[in-house]
Amino acid sequence: MRLASKIFLGFSLVIVVLATVGVLGLRAVGRLVSVNREISSETLPALRLAGGVRDTLLTMARLEARFVVLRDKRYAELWRESAAHARADLTRLTEFAHTGPEAARLAAARAAFEGYHTAVLAEHNRLLTMPAAVAIGPDESPARRLGEQVESELEELQQATYARVLRAQTEVARLEKRTWNGVIVALATALVLALITTAVIALRITRSLRRLSVATAAVAAGSFRDPIPVAGNDEVAVLGRSFNAMADRLRQHDEMKEEFFATLSHELRSPITSVREAGHLLADGVPGPLTPKQARLVDIIRRSTDRLLRLVNQILDASRLRAGVLPLEHVPLDLDWLVGRAMEELRPIAEEGKVTLARERVGSRFTVQGDEDRLVQVVVNLLANAVRFTPVGGRVTVRLIDAGPECEIQVEDTGVGIPAHELPHVFESYRQAHPGKGGTGLGLAIVRGLVHAHGGRVTAESQEGKGSRFSVLLPRDRAA
């Protein structure tokens, strides 16, 4: 599956979860709105109407009492108007009585009200026909108990409506709690899914890119051997396979180049050695005396063959170091003595170039395990470079330092220095910071290979126009 498809599917899942949360939330909100609407548009008006009817009944009771006592027709008229309002309110209450108890109580209240209404009207007609001298008290009115019955039924109706309000409020609280719980759980699920999806995709990409980065650095350093593991068919996997194919081709090219140089150097070594020995025999006059012109030509042949043989030997050493087959002895060595030997070998060249060779020591213990000839080669290569790039009147200092678990050899010069952009590459094969100064570009590569083969390390510091300093750090002989 392509990386884009994985990202799309991962975030689509999160979007689906969020959409589900939205739908469920909207449904819950709709239910909450419905319950609240029922409370505000039905139960509250029903309570107001029932309360209004009860208030009207109280007013009617007072008007009836006054009529019974005073026999004033105006009170009877006001009573009938109030009764009409009460009947209308009771009729409107039928629109809001949706439960069985409410409907039963409302029906009983209406029936009691009609009985009360009929009884009061009959009483009014009877009282109007009676002599004014005959009077009865309000409490003796036969309609009184019917009014109390209507008020009792209305109170029961209000209680039933209150019960419906309480049930609606309980339902609202339950819906609110369930809605919040659902929304919180769904959002947490969406968040976890988003984090997991993002983490998986990010780890997948960064892990593959990290492997590619490490492998690229290894290819740049020339030490990449095993292909990086690749799984899947996404873009990163395709890139990894392409990288493995590229690295394999580069490795094949390097092997072919090394094999070519090694074979060529080996095949050239024998004839060059023969030519050099023949030159030495001619210079020594073994075949006979030479004229001055012949002697000069023979000297050119000797120097050229010596330089060519050194080049062939360097190529062979570099190939063996790269292949890890260069034989090394590990015996206790005194670096102080070894440095002195290398300096004596290079002193004639330094004197010829009018360069001063100096020697310094810091500490007293300089014993290491190593191959004498190869470590001499390391110091000679560093000294030869320092002398070559130091102008007349300059100075080359070889410094031995007791660095605790290591011994350090520093070769410092006051020469032309190394350009800053070339400094990171000075130990690469066939790389020269100053191509016009001669050399093959293998000396420092061989130095690094030999030092690494002894378990040490080598560094370079330089400032262009002021000189350079190469430091070789070798592990100390534990027995010393």
C-alpha positions as CSV (number, residue, x, y, z in Angstrom):
1,M,0.0,0.0,0.0
2,R,1.3,3.4,-0.9
3,L,2.2,5.8,1.9
4,A,-0.4,8.3,0.7
5,S,-3.1,5.6,1.0
6,K,-1.9,4.7,4.5
7,I,-2.1,8.4,5.6
8,F,-5.5,8.8,3.9
9,L,-7.0,5.7,5.5
10,G,-5.6,6.6,8.9
11,F,-7.0,10.0,9.0
12,S,-10.3,8.8,7.3
13,L,-10.8,6.5,10.3
14,V,-10.4,9.5,12.6
15,I,-12.8,11.6,10.5
16,V,-15.4,8.7,10.6
17,V,-15.1,8.5,14.4
18,L,-15.5,12.3,14.7
19,A,-18.5,12.3,12.3
20,T,-20.1,9.5,14.4
21,V,-19.5,11.6,17.5
22,G,-21.2,14.6,15.7
23,V,-24.3,12.5,14.6
24,L,-24.7,11.0,18.1
25,G,-24.2,14.4,19.7
26,L,-26.8,16.0,17.4
27,R,-29.3,13.2,18.1
28,A,-28.8,13.7,21.9
29,V,-29.1,17.4,21.5
30,G,-32.3,17.0,19.5
31,R,-33.8,14.8,22.3
32,L,-32.8,17.3,24.9
33,V,-34.4,20.1,22.9
34,S,-37.6,18.0,22.5
35,V,-37.8,17.3,26.3
36,N,-37.1,21.0,27.1
37,R,-39.7,22.1,24.6
38,E,-42.2,19.7,26.2
39,I,-41.5,21.2,29.6
40,S,-41.7,24.8,28.4
41,S,-44.6,24.5,25.9
42,E,-46.9,22.0,27.6
43,T,-46.3,21.3,31.3
44,L,-45.6,24.8,32.4
45,P,-48.8,26.2,30.6
46,A,-50.8,23.3,32.1
47,L,-49.6,24.2,35.5
48,R,-50.4,27.9,34.9
49,L,-53.9,27.1,33.6
50,A,-54.6,24.7,36.6
51,G,-53.4,27.3,39.0
52,G,-55.5,29.9,37.2
53,V,-58.6,27.8,37.5
54,R,-58.0,27.3,41.2
55,D,-57.6,31.0,41.7
56,T,-60.8,31.6,39.7
57,L,-62.6,29.0,41.9
58,L,-61.6,31.0,45.0
59,T,-62.9,34.2,43.3
60,M,-66.1,32.4,42.5
61,A,-66.5,31.2,46.1
62,R,-66.2,34.7,47.4
63,L,-68.7,36.0,44.8
64,E,-71.1,33.2,45.7
65,A,-70.8,33.9,49.4
66,R,-71.5,37.6,48.8
67,F,-74.5,36.8,46.6
68,V,-75.9,34.4,49.2
69,V,-75.6,37.1,51.9
70,L,-76.5,40.2,49.9
71,R,-78.8,38.8,47.1
72,D,-77.1,41.3,44.7
73,K,-77.5,40.2,41.1
74,R,-74.3,41.9,40.2
75,Y,-72.4,39.2,42.2
76,A,-74.3,36.6,40.3
77,E,-73.4,38.1,37.0
78,L,-69.7,38.3,38.0
79,W,-69.9,34.7,39.2
80,R,-71.2,33.6,35.8
81,E,-68.4,35.5,34.0
82,S,-65.8,33.8,36.2
83,A,-67.4,30.4,35.7
84,A,-67.1,31.0,31.9
85,H,-63.4,31.7,32.2
86,A,-62.9,28.7,34.4
87,R,-64.8,26.4,31.9
88,A,-62.7,27.8,29.0
89,D,-59.4,27.1,31.0
90,L,-60.5,23.6,31.8
91,T,-61.3,23.1,28.1
92,R,-57.8,24.3,27.1
93,L,-56.3,22.0,29.7
94,T,-57.4,19.0,27.6
95,E,-54.7,20.0,25.1
96,F,-51.9,19.5,27.6
97,A,-53.2,16.4,29.5
98,H,-51.2,13.7,27.7
99,T,-50.7,11.1,30.5
100,G,-53.4,8.8,31.9
101,P,-53.4,10.3,35.4
102,E,-53.7,13.8,34.1
103,A,-56.5,13.0,31.7
104,A,-58.4,11.2,34.5
105,R,-58.0,14.0,37.0
106,L,-59.0,16.6,34.4
107,A,-62.1,14.7,33.5
108,A,-63.1,14.4,37.1
109,A,-62.4,18.1,37.7
110,R,-64.5,19.1,34.7
111,A,-67.4,16.8,35.8
112,A,-67.2,18.2,39.3
113,F,-67.1,21.8,37.9
114,E,-70.2,21.2,35.8
115,G,-72.0,19.8,38.9
116,Y,-70.8,22.8,40.9
117,H,-71.9,25.1,38.1
118,T,-75.4,23.6,37.9
119,A,-75.8,23.6,41.7
120,V,-74.8,27.2,42.0
121,L,-77.1,28.4,39.2
122,A,-80.0,26.5,40.8
123,E,-79.2,28.0,44.2
124,H,-79.1,31.5,42.6
125,N,-82.5,31.0,41.1
126,R,-83.9,29.6,44.4
127,L,-82.5,32.5,46.4
128,L,-83.8,35.1,44.0
129,T,-87.4,33.7,44.5
130,M,-87.1,33.6,48.3
131,P,-88.1,36.6,50.4
132,A,-85.2,38.8,51.4
133,A,-86.1,38.2,55.1
134,V,-85.1,34.6,54.8
135,A,-81.3,34.3,54.8
136,I,-78.8,31.4,54.9
137,G,-75.1,31.4,55.7
138,P,-72.4,30.8,53.1
139,D,-71.3,27.6,54.7
140,E,-74.9,26.3,54.4
141,S,-74.8,26.5,50.6
142,P,-75.2,23.0,49.1
143,A,-72.8,23.9,46.2
144,R,-70.0,24.5,48.7
145,R,-68.9,20.9,48.9
146,L,-69.0,20.6,45.0
147,G,-66.6,23.5,44.7
148,E,-64.3,21.9,47.2
149,Q,-64.4,18.7,45.1
150,V,-63.4,20.7,42.0
151,E,-60.5,22.3,43.8
152,S,-59.4,18.9,45.1
153,E,-59.4,17.4,41.6
154,L,-57.5,20.4,40.2
155,E,-54.9,19.9,43.0
156,E,-54.5,16.2,42.0
157,L,-54.2,17.3,38.4
158,Q,-51.4,19.7,39.3
159,Q,-49.6,17.0,41.2
160,A,-49.8,14.7,38.2
161,T,-48.4,17.4,36.0
162,Y,-45.6,18.0,38.5
163,A,-44.9,14.3,38.4
164,R,-44.6,14.6,34.6
165,V,-42.2,17.6,34.9
166,L,-40.0,15.6,37.4
167,R,-39.9,12.7,35.0
168,A,-38.9,15.0,32.1
169,Q,-36.2,16.6,34.3
170,T,-34.9,13.2,35.2
171,E,-34.9,12.2,31.5
172,V,-33.0,15.5,30.7
173,A,-30.4,14.8,33.3
174,R,-29.9,11.2,32.1
175,L,-29.7,12.4,28.5
176,E,-27.2,15.1,29.4
177,K,-25.0,12.6,31.3
178,R,-25.2,10.0,28.6
179,T,-24.4,12.7,26.0
180,W,-21.4,14.0,27.8
181,N,-20.1,10.5,28.5
182,G,-20.5,9.5,24.9
183,V,-18.9,12.7,23.5
184,I,-16.0,12.4,25.9
185,V,-15.4,8.7,25.1
186,A,-15.7,9.3,21.4
187,L,-13.4,12.3,21.4
188,A,-10.9,10.4,23.5
189,T,-11.1,7.5,21.1
190,A,-10.7,9.8,18.1
191,L,-7.7,11.4,19.8
192,V,-6.1,8.1,20.6
193,L,-6.6,6.9,17.0
194,A,-5.2,10.1,15.6
195,L,-2.1,9.8,17.9
196,I,-1.6,6.1,17.1
197,T,-2.0,6.7,13.4
198,T,0.3,9.7,13.4
199,A,2.9,7.9,15.5
200,V,2.8,4.8,13.4
201,I,3.2,6.7,10.1
202,A,5.8,9.0,11.6
203,L,7.8,6.1,13.1
204,R,7.6,4.2,9.8
205,I,8.9,7.2,7.8
206,T,11.5,8.4,10.3
207,R,12.8,4.9,11.0
208,S,13.2,4.2,7.2
209,L,14.8,7.7,6.7
210,R,17.1,7.2,9.6
211,R,18.3,3.9,8.1
212,L,18.8,5.6,4.8
213,S,20.7,8.4,6.5
214,V,23.0,6.0,8.3
215,A,23.5,4.0,5.2
216,T,24.2,7.1,3.1
217,A,26.8,8.2,5.6
218,A,28.3,4.7,5.4
219,V,28.4,4.9,1.6
220,A,30.1,8.3,1.8
221,A,32.7,6.9,4.2
222,G,33.2,3.8,2.0
223,S,32.1,1.4,4.8
224,F,28.7,0.3,3.6
225,R,28.4,-3.4,3.3
226,D,25.0,-4.9,4.2
227,P,21.8,-3.7,2.4
228,I,19.2,-2.0,4.6
229,P,16.1,-4.1,5.4
230,V,13.1,-3.2,3.3
231,A,9.5,-4.2,3.8
232,G,6.3,-3.1,2.0
233,N,5.6,-1.4,-1.3
234,D,5.2,2.2,-0.3
235,E,7.3,5.1,-1.5
236,V,9.8,4.7,1.3
237,A,10.3,1.0,0.5
238,V,10.8,1.8,-3.2
239,L,13.4,4.4,-2.2
240,G,15.1,1.8,0.1
241,R,15.3,-0.8,-2.7
242,S,16.7,1.8,-5.1
243,F,19.3,2.8,-2.5
244,N,20.3,-0.8,-2.0
245,A,20.7,-1.2,-5.8
246,M,22.7,2.0,-6.0
247,A,24.9,0.9,-3.1
248,D,25.5,-2.5,-4.6
249,R,26.5,-1.0,-8.0
250,L,28.9,1.4,-6.2
251,R,30.4,-1.5,-4.2
252,Q,30.9,-3.4,-7.4
253,H,32.6,-0.4,-9.0
254,D,34.8,0.0,-6.0
255,E,35.7,-3.6,-6.0
256,M,36.5,-3.5,-9.7
257,K,38.6,-0.4,-9.2
258,E,40.5,-1.9,-6.3
259,E,41.0,-5.2,-8.1
260,F,42.2,-3.3,-11.2
261,F,44.7,-1.2,-9.2
262,A,45.9,-4.2,-7.1
263,T,46.4,-6.3,-10.2
264,L,48.0,-3.5,-12.2
265,S,50.3,-2.6,-9.2
266,H,51.3,-6.3,-8.7
267,E,52.1,-6.7,-12.4
268,L,54.1,-3.5,-12.6
269,R,56.1,-4.2,-9.4
270,S,58.3,-6.9,-10.9
271,P,59.4,-5.0,-14.1
272,I,59.8,-1.7,-12.2
273,T,62.1,-3.5,-9.7
274,S,64.1,-5.0,-12.6
275,V,64.5,-1.6,-14.2
276,R,65.5,0.0,-10.9
277,E,68.1,-2.7,-10.3
278,A,69.4,-2.4,-13.8
279,G,69.8,1.4,-13.2
280,H,71.7,0.7,-10.0
281,L,74.1,-1.7,-11.9
282,L,74.7,0.9,-14.6
283,A,75.3,3.6,-12.0
284,D,77.7,1.4,-10.2
285,G,79.7,0.9,-13.5
286,V,79.2,-2.9,-13.5
287,P,78.8,-3.1,-17.3
288,G,81.6,-0.5,-17.7
289,P,82.3,3.2,-17.1
290,L,79.6,5.7,-18.2
291,T,80.1,9.1,-19.8
292,P,78.8,12.1,-17.8
293,K,75.7,12.3,-20.1
294,Q,75.0,8.6,-19.7
295,A,75.4,8.9,-15.9
296,R,72.9,11.8,-15.8
297,L,70.4,9.7,-17.8
298,V,70.9,6.7,-15.6
299,D,70.3,8.9,-12.5
300,I,67.0,10.1,-14.0
301,I,66.0,6.5,-14.6
302,R,66.9,5.5,-11.0
303,R,64.9,8.4,-9.4
304,S,61.9,7.8,-11.7
305,T,61.8,4.1,-11.0
306,D,62.1,4.7,-7.2
307,R,59.2,7.1,-7.4
308,L,57.1,4.7,-9.5
309,L,57.9,1.8,-7.2
310,R,56.8,3.9,-4.2
311,L,53.5,4.7,-5.9
312,V,53.0,1.0,-6.7
313,N,53.7,0.1,-3.1
314,Q,51.3,2.7,-1.8
315,I,48.5,1.4,-4.1
316,L,49.1,-2.1,-2.9
317,D,49.1,-1.0,0.8
318,A,45.9,1.0,0.3
319,S,44.2,-2.0,-1.4
320,R,45.3,-4.4,1.4
321,L,44.2,-1.9,4.1
322,R,40.8,-1.6,2.5
323,A,40.4,-5.4,2.2
324,G,41.7,-5.9,5.8
325,V,44.4,-8.3,4.8
326,L,47.5,-6.2,5.5
327,P,49.7,-8.3,7.9
328,L,50.7,-6.5,11.1
329,E,52.9,-7.4,14.0
330,H,52.0,-6.4,17.5
331,V,55.1,-6.1,19.7
332,P,56.0,-3.5,22.4
333,L,57.4,-0.4,20.8
334,D,59.0,2.7,22.2
335,L,57.4,5.6,20.3
336,D,60.3,7.9,21.4
337,W,62.8,5.7,19.6
338,L,60.4,5.2,16.7
339,V,59.9,8.9,16.1
340,G,63.7,9.5,16.2
341,R,64.2,6.9,13.5
342,A,61.5,8.5,11.3
343,M,63.1,12.0,11.8
344,E,66.5,10.8,10.9
345,E,65.1,9.3,7.7
346,L,63.5,12.6,6.7
347,R,66.3,14.9,8.0
348,P,68.2,15.1,4.7
349,I,65.1,16.1,2.8
350,A,64.3,18.8,5.5
351,E,67.9,20.1,5.3
352,E,67.7,20.3,1.6
353,G,64.5,22.4,1.8
354,K,66.0,24.4,4.7
355,V,63.2,23.4,7.1
356,T,64.0,22.9,10.8
357,L,63.0,19.6,12.4
358,A,62.2,19.9,16.1
359,R,61.2,17.3,18.7
360,E,59.3,17.7,22.0
361,R,58.1,15.3,24.7
362,V,55.4,15.7,27.3
363,G,55.5,12.9,29.8
364,S,57.7,9.8,30.1
365,R,55.7,6.7,29.1
366,F,55.5,6.1,25.4
367,T,55.2,2.3,25.0
368,V,52.6,0.9,22.7
369,Q,51.8,-2.4,20.9
370,G,52.2,-2.2,17.2
371,D,54.1,-3.0,14.0
372,E,57.4,-1.1,13.9
373,D,57.7,-0.7,10.1
374,R,54.1,0.4,9.7
375,L,54.2,2.9,12.5
376,V,57.4,4.3,11.1
377,Q,55.6,4.6,7.8
378,V,52.9,6.6,9.5
379,V,55.3,9.1,11.0
380,V,57.4,9.3,7.8
381,N,54.3,10.0,5.7
382,L,53.2,12.8,8.1
383,L,56.7,14.3,8.2
384,A,57.2,14.1,4.5
385,N,53.9,16.0,3.9
386,A,54.8,18.6,6.6
387,V,58.3,19.2,5.0
388,R,56.9,19.3,1.5
389,F,54.3,22.0,2.4
390,T,56.5,24.1,4.6
391,P,58.4,27.0,2.9
392,V,62.1,27.7,3.3
393,G,62.9,28.8,6.9
394,G,59.8,27.1,8.3
395,R,59.6,24.6,11.2
396,V,58.2,21.1,11.6
397,T,57.7,19.9,15.2
398,V,57.2,16.3,16.3
399,R,55.6,16.2,19.7
400,L,55.1,13.1,21.9
401,I,52.4,13.4,24.6
402,D,51.6,10.9,27.4
403,A,47.8,11.1,27.2
404,G,46.9,8.6,30.0
405,P,45.4,5.6,28.3
406,E,46.8,6.7,25.0
407,C,50.0,7.9,23.5
408,E,49.8,10.9,21.1
409,I,52.1,11.8,18.3
410,Q,51.6,15.3,16.9
411,V,53.3,16.5,13.7
412,E,52.9,20.3,13.5
413,D,54.2,22.6,10.7
414,T,54.3,26.3,9.8
415,G,53.4,25.6,6.2
416,V,50.8,26.7,3.8
417,G,47.9,25.0,5.6
418,I,44.9,23.2,4.2
419,P,41.8,25.0,2.8
420,A,38.8,24.8,5.1
421,H,36.7,23.1,2.4
422,E,39.3,20.4,1.9
423,L,40.1,19.7,5.5
424,P,37.2,17.1,6.0
425,H,38.5,15.1,2.9
426,V,42.3,15.0,3.5
427,F,42.2,11.3,4.5
428,E,40.3,10.2,1.4
429,S,42.1,8.2,-1.2
430,Y,43.4,10.1,-4.3
431,R,42.3,13.4,-2.7
432,Q,44.9,16.2,-2.6
433,A,44.4,19.6,-0.9
434,H,47.2,21.1,-3.1
435,P,47.3,19.2,-6.4
436,G,50.2,21.3,-7.7
437,K,52.6,20.2,-4.9
438,G,53.1,16.7,-6.0
439,G,52.2,13.4,-4.3
440,T,49.7,10.7,-5.1
441,G,46.9,11.5,-2.7
442,L,47.4,8.1,-1.0
443,G,49.8,9.0,1.9
444,L,47.2,10.3,4.4
445,A,44.7,7.5,3.4
446,I,47.4,5.0,4.2
447,V,48.1,6.8,7.5
448,R,44.5,6.6,8.5
449,G,44.2,2.9,7.5
450,L,47.4,2.0,9.5
451,V,46.3,3.9,12.6
452,H,42.8,2.3,12.5
453,A,44.4,-1.1,12.1
454,H,46.3,-0.4,15.3
455,G,43.1,0.5,17.1
456,G,43.9,4.2,17.2
457,R,42.6,7.4,15.6
458,V,44.0,10.3,13.6
459,T,42.8,13.9,13.4
460,A,43.8,17.0,11.4
461,E,43.7,20.7,12.3
462,S,44.8,23.5,10.0
463,Q,44.5,27.2,9.3
464,E,45.3,28.2,5.8
465,G,48.5,30.2,5.6
466,K,49.6,29.4,9.1
467,G,50.2,25.7,9.2
468,S,48.7,22.3,10.1
469,R,48.8,19.8,12.9
470,F,48.1,16.1,12.6
471,S,47.5,14.0,15.8
472,V,47.8,10.2,16.0
473,L,46.5,8.6,19.2
474,L,47.4,5.0,19.8
475,P,46.2,2.8,22.7
476,R,48.8,2.3,25.4
477,D,50.5,-1.1,25.9
478,R,48.6,-2.5,29.0
479,A,51.7,-4.3,30.2
480,A,53.8,-1.1,30.2
